[in-house]
Amino acid sequence: MTDIRLSVVIPAWNAAATLPQTLDTVLGQGAPGVEVLVVDDGSTDATPQVLAELAARHGDALRWRRIDNSGGPARPRNVGLEMARGELVALFDSDDLMEPGKLGAQLAVFDAHPHATLCFTDFMVIDEAGAVLQPSMLADYTSFREHLQPAAGAPDAPPVAIFQGADLHRALIHANFVGTSSVTARRDALLAAGGFDATLGNGDDLDMWLKLARDGAVFAFLDVIGHRYRKTAGGVTARGWRRLPAVAEVRRRQIPFVQDAETRAFLDDVIHGCKLGEAWGLRKEGRAREAAAAYSEALAMRASWEGRKGLWLSRLLSLLGR
């Protein structure tokens, strides 16, 4: 049996409809020394049956484990990290599609740049039916590209650039340009960072990238389309205001590590905006008392007409029993 160098970790929850196609694109990569690990997060659909059938068909190339539902991808990712036998771990979502040659190209990046901690790629966005919504997610991300410095490589290799230090941390604070399914990283670095934080609910991926950046990790950007990110109605980005407490918490954790006034002001703006958005969502859902408390917290951060108006309306609705 070929020694395992890279483990692909895929969290899955109620993914019976998408897993066969997703796994076809991952198992069909053709790169040597690759294993695929799927962690079923307590699915209530046919995901276990689908995985059992696929594992029987693919043998040692595909392993899977079922855990009690955790409510998010962080714990399944951590379980996958524990199961992994490779020195490198590629993260992937159960409804995305991997482009041919992606893993082989990333393995070549680590061969050419042994100091790299993490390699990420560009990606396209598709809808539930597979139609392309955005051919390149990172086409307009000029701010982080300004900090990238070309790195030497084989003449015929895809362009690679290296990104690290304070510039990396600052850029990630302003925008999460690292798509989770684009990432291949050193397993020991992910474990040394404490794994993915399951207390966040969402945003555990950006939290990880920021931890790595603060610890001096070297990110390599491989300028190719590495996967197709499927945008679905029930995805994380569709959760609206319920995502905002985690979004704020991830930014709040960066404050002790930020020295420049501009980035600190940006963090304050994001955290304040998240609290206002959370308060608005609570009020719209009829949770007037909780909304009033959230508006009060926002006003304690910064006085604003929006905050005062929201607090007044929430208190009025609370008095009216609505």
N, C-alpha and C positions, 0 to 999 in steps of 0.2 A: 504494500500500500504506500502511495506517495506521502511523504511527510507534509503535514498541514502547515502552511505558512500564513494563510489568511482565512478568517472565519467571518461569514456574513451573518449578521444578527438581525432578525426580522420579528418585531412584536406583531401579534395578530389578535384582533378582537372582532368576532362576527365578520370574518373576511372570506367566507366560503366562496363568494361570488367572484372575488378578484385574485385569490391566492394562486389558482392554477396558472393564470397568465403571467402573474408577477414572477412566480418561481420558474416558469419556462425561460424568462429573460435572464434570471440569475444563474440557474443551473446550466444554461446554454452558453456561458461566457467562454468556456474553453481554456481558462487559465489553469495551470497546474498548481496543485497544493492548496486547493480551495475547498472548504466545507461550508454548508449552509445550515444555519440553526434558526428554527422558528419557535418562538415562545407564545403559546396560546394563553391569552389573558382571561381565562374563564369564559370563553365564548358560549353563547346560548343557541347558536345556529349550527350548521353542519361542518364548521371548521375542523373539529377533531377527526371526523370521518374523512374529510378531504386530505388532511395531513397524513393520516394513516395510510391511505391509498397511495399518495405520492411518495411517502417514505419507503413503502414496499417496492415501488417501481424503481426508485433511485438508489436504494441501498445506503452505503456509508456516506454518500455525498450529501444526504439530507437527514438531519436529526431534529427531533422536536420534543418539547416538554409542555405540559399543561400546568398552569398555576391558578390559584384562586384569583378572581377578578380584582384588580388593583385600581381601576378607574383611570389609568393613564399609561403612557408608553415607558415611563422611567423604570419601573420595577421589572417589566419584561426585558428591557435592555440590560439591566444589571444582571438578571438571571442568565441572559445570553453571554455576557462577559465572563461569568463564572464557568459556563459550559465550554467556552471557546478554547481551542487548542492552538490557534494561530498566534503568532507574535503581533500580527496586524488584525484589526477588526474593521469590517465595512458595515456601516449602519444602513438599514433600508426599511422602508415602510411597505406594508402588505398590499397596498393598492397602487404602488408606483411601478414603472416599467424601466428596467435597466437597458441602456444602449449597448449594442455589441462592442466588445473590446474594452469596456470601461475598467474592469478590474485589472486586466493585464496592463493597461496604460498606467494605472496608479501604482501597481507593483514596480513598474519601470521607474517611476518617479522616486520611490523609496530607494531603489538601487542606485540611482544617479545622485540622490541627495540624502545620504544616510543620517544627516542631522535633523531631517524633517520629522516633526511629531505627528502632523495631520496633513492630509491632502484632500482638497475639495475641488469640485468642478462647477461649471455652469450647468444649467438645466432648463428644460422647456416646461411649460404648464399646459396641461390638457384638461378637458372636461370629463364628465363621467362616461361619455360615449367615445372618448379618445380623440376628439377634435382638438386641434392646437389652438390655445388661447394666447400664448406668448411663446414665440420660437426661442427666445433667449431671456431668461429671468434676469441675468446680470448685465444685459447690454447697456443699461443706463446707469450702472453703478460706477460712475466715474470717480467719485470721491475716494473709494477704497483703492481703485486702480492707480490713483496718483501716487500711492505709497508703495506699490509693488515694484520690486526691482528684478529685472530679468535674471534668471539663473542659467548657468551653462548646462548644456545637455547634448544628446546626439543630434546631428544635423536634421534628421528626418523625424525627430520626436515632436509631439505637440508642444506648443509654447508653455513654459512653466515659469512661475514667478514666486519669489519668497517674501513672506510677510511676517513680521515679528515685532516684539517690543511694545513700547508705549503707543506707537502709531496703530498697531493692531488692536490693542485694548480700546483706544479711543474710537476707532472706526466701528468696532462691534457695538459699542454703546450707542452710536448714532443709528446703526442699521444692522440687522442680522442678515448678512449676505451669504452665510454658510448654510446651504440647504442640507438638512440632516441626511437625506438619502444620497447625497453626493460625497459623503465623508468616508474616508478610510483613515484610521488612526492607529497608533501604537497602543496595544492593549494595556501595557503596564502604565502608560501615562493616564489613561482613563481611570484605571483603578487607583493610581496614586492621588488623583483629584477627588477621590471619594465616590466615584460612580455618578450616576444621574440622580438628581434630588427628587424623590417621589413626593415630597411634601408640597411641591409647587403646583401639581395638577397639570400645568402646561408651562412651556418656557424652560423646561429642564435642559433642552438642547442648547439654547443661547447661554444659560447659566454655566453649562460645561465649557463652551467655547471661551467665555470670559474668564473662567477659572484657569484654563490652560494658558490663555494669553497673559494673565497676571503672573503666572509661574514661569514665564519666559519661553513658552512653547514656540516652535517654528512651524508656521502654516505654509504649505505649498499650494498654490493655485494652478491647477491644470486647465488650460483654457480650451476645453472641449465641452460639448453637451453630453453629460454623463448619464442622465436619466430623464424620464418624463414624470413630472409630479402631477398626480391626479387631484384636481380640485373638486371636492364633493360637497354636497349640501350639509352633510353631517360632520364635516371635518373640523379640526381645531379652530381654523379661522372663522368658522361659521358660528362659534359660540358667543360672539359679540361681547357685551359688557362683562359677562362672567369670566372672561379671560383677564380682565384688567387688574384684579388684585395680584395675580402672579406676575403680570407684566411689570407692575410697580415694584414688587418685591425684588425681582431680578435687578432692576436699576438701582434700587435702594442699597443693595449689597455692594455696589461699585463705589459709593460715595467715599469710603475711607481710602480708596486707591486713586482718587482723582485729585490732581493738584491745580490744574488750570481753571480759571474762572468761567470760561466759555462752556466747557464740558459740564462743570458743576451746575451752571444755570440751565443747561439742556436737561440734565437729570431732574432738577427741581421742576421744570416745566412738564416733563413726562409724568412724574409721580403725581403732581397736582392734577394734571389732566385725567389720569387714570382714576383718581379718587372722585372727581366730578362725574366721570362717565359711570363709575360704579353706583354713585348716588342716584343718577338719572335712571339707570336700569332698575334699581330697587324701587324707585317711585313709580315707574311705569308698570312694574309688576304688582303694585298694590301693597308694598311693604313699607308703609309710610314712616314708621318709627325707625326702622333701620336706615331708611333714606335720610331722615333728619340727622341721625348720628353721623352718617357719611358726609353729608354737606357740612356739618360742624367741623369735622376733621379737615375737610378741604379749606374751609375758611380759616382754620388755625394755621394752615400752611401759608395762605395768601388770600387777602380780601379780594372779592370779585363780585360784580353784579350778578353773574350767573349763580354763584354760590349762595348769595343772600336770597335771591328769588327762589331758588330750589329749596332752601331751608324753610322759607315762609310757606311755600306751597305744601311741603311735606308735613309741617306742623299743623297746618289747616286741615289737611286730609286725615291726619291722625286724630285730631279733635272730632272730626265728623265720622270717625270710625271707618274710614275707607282706606 
